[in-house]
Amino acid sequence: MKSEEARLRDIQAMAFHVMDDIHLNKTQRNEKDLKNAVDHLSRAVGMFADPSKCVSLDYVEEKVEKAYQLIVKKKRVQKTLKVK
């Protein structure tokens, strides 16, 4: 089982990857996917802003992974489909 620090590093790396891909990649994306990815990331950040300090790493990890799948993995799948 991963430690909390390792999980947080992985979550942070995924979130950075998503944001870099959104801002640095000039390909056209589905607006709905972008809105959903930003929504997932904002919900993950909102969990850290909880005043009661009840942070669920499972919830944060789930939301960041969903954003990652919408932006990064979907792009990779589209690229592989174009190659024949």
Salt bridges, closest charged atoms under 4 A:
ASP10 OD2 - LYS2 NZ 2.12
ASP21 OD2 - ARG29 NH2 2.43
ASP21 OD1 - LYS75 NZ 2.61
GLU31 OE2 - LYS35 NZ 3.32
ASP33 OD2 - LYS74 NZ 2.69
ASP39 OD2 - ARG43 NE 3.02
ASP58 OD1 - ARG7 NH2 2.67
GLU61 OE1 - ARG7 NH2 2.98
GLU62 OE2 - LYS66 NZ 3.17
